[in-house]
Amino acid sequence: MKYFARVVALNPYVEEEVTLSFGEYEICCFINEPKVFVIGEVYLVELVLMFFDDIEIKQSNDHVMSLTQIGNSFAYQLNGKLLDNKFIVTNLVFEDDLFYQYSHIVNQYVMLKSDRINVEIIESISHELF
């Protein structure tokens, strides 16, 4: 899915790290192809959950959607709703065919851990629009 995101911070020591604001959430993302970003600028981006090992999704008794960074890393614990190949966390929707493997808990609240959230910058957005 594509989103409008504002650049909140750039890590001067890790050029692949950018913190983006999506309104309700600020997410520390990994950039595969670092580009020149400007703090405060708005970009059209696409987010992808990355799993380095096996994906582990568990049914959750917590019916509150949340996205929590694990320590000072790129990893996140996410709590949301699984719908077919989509995982919904409030205003964010992550789409992946891996989610089809969990059809037994579709339409349920689930918890998963992502090793990182990759961001692809599609284009810069004019300041006049925001």
C-alpha positions in Angstrom: 0.0 0.0 0.0 1.1 3.6 -0.7 1.1 6.3 2.0 2.0 9.9 2.4 4.7 10.2 5.1 6.7 13.1 6.5 10.4 12.6 7.3 10.9 13.2 11.0 14.6 12.1 11.4 17.6 10.8 9.6 20.3 8.8 11.4 23.7 10.4 10.7 25.4 7.1 11.5 23.2 4.6 9.6 22.4 6.0 6.2 19.7 3.3 5.6 17.6 4.5 8.6 14.8 7.1 8.4 12.0 7.9 10.8 8.7 8.6 9.1 5.5 10.0 10.4 2.2 8.4 9.3 0.0 10.6 11.4 -0.8 8.2 14.3 2.6 6.5 14.2 6.3 7.3 13.7 8.1 4.4 12.3 11.9 3.8 12.1 12.2 2.3 8.6 15.0 0.7 6.6 15.8 2.1 3.1 17.2 -0.4 0.6 18.4 2.4 -1.7 19.3 5.4 0.4 18.5 8.7 -1.3 18.8 12.3 -0.2 15.9 13.0 2.1 15.0 16.3 3.7 13.6 16.4 7.3 10.1 17.8 7.2 9.5 16.9 3.5 6.6 14.7 2.5 7.0 11.6 0.3 4.7 9.0 -1.3 6.1 5.7 0.1 5.4 2.0 0.2 5.9 -0.1 3.3 6.9 -3.8 3.4 7.2 -6.0 6.5 10.4 -8.0 6.4 10.9 -11.4 8.1 14.4 -12.9 8.1 13.4 -16.2 9.7 10.1 -17.9 9.7 7.1 -15.6 10.1 5.3 -16.2 13.4 1.7 -15.0 13.8 -0.2 -15.7 16.9 -3.9 -15.0 17.7 -4.1 -12.1 20.2 -6.4 -11.6 23.0 -5.5 -7.9 22.9 -8.1 -6.2 20.6 -6.1 -2.9 20.5 -4.2 -2.3 17.3 -0.6 -1.2 18.0 2.8 -0.9 16.5 5.8 -1.0 18.9 9.5 -0.7 18.1 11.6 -3.4 19.8 14.4 -1.7 21.6 16.6 0.5 19.4 16.3 -1.7 16.3 14.4 -1.9 13.1 12.2 -4.7 14.6 8.6 -4.1 15.5 5.9 -6.0 17.4 2.5 -5.4 15.7 -1.0 -6.1 16.9 -3.8 -5.9 14.4 -6.4 -7.7 12.4 -5.6 -10.3 9.7 -7.9 -10.2 6.6 -6.9 -12.6 3.8 -3.4 -11.5 2.7 -3.7 -8.1 4.5 -2.6 -7.2 8.1 -4.3 -4.1 9.3 -2.9 -1.9 12.1 -5.2 1.2 12.4 -4.3 3.4 9.4 -1.7 1.1 8.0 -2.3 -2.0 5.8 0.5 -4.5 5.1 -0.1 -6.9 2.2 1.8 -10.1 1.8 1.0 -13.5 0.3 2.6 -15.1 3.4 -0.5 -14.2 5.3 -2.5 -16.7 3.3 -0.8 -19.4 5.3 -2.7 -18.3 8.4 -6.2 -18.7 7.0 -7.2 -20.4 10.2 -7.0 -17.1 12.1 -8.3 -14.8 9.4 -10.7 -12.1 10.7 -9.0 -12.3 14.1 -6.7 -10.0 16.0 -3.2 -11.3 15.8 0.3 -10.4 17.0 3.4 -10.7 14.8 7.0 -9.6 15.0 8.7 -8.1 12.0 12.5 -8.0 11.7 12.2 -4.6 10.0 9.9 -2.4 8.0 11.3 -1.5 4.6 10.3 1.7 2.9 10.4 2.5 -0.8 10.2 6.1 -1.7 8.0 6.5 -4.8 8.2 10.3 -5.1 8.6 13.6 -3.3 5.3 15.5 -2.7 5.0 19.3 -3.2 4.9 21.3 0.1 1.9 23.3 -1.3 -0.2 20.1 -0.8 0.5 19.9 2.9 
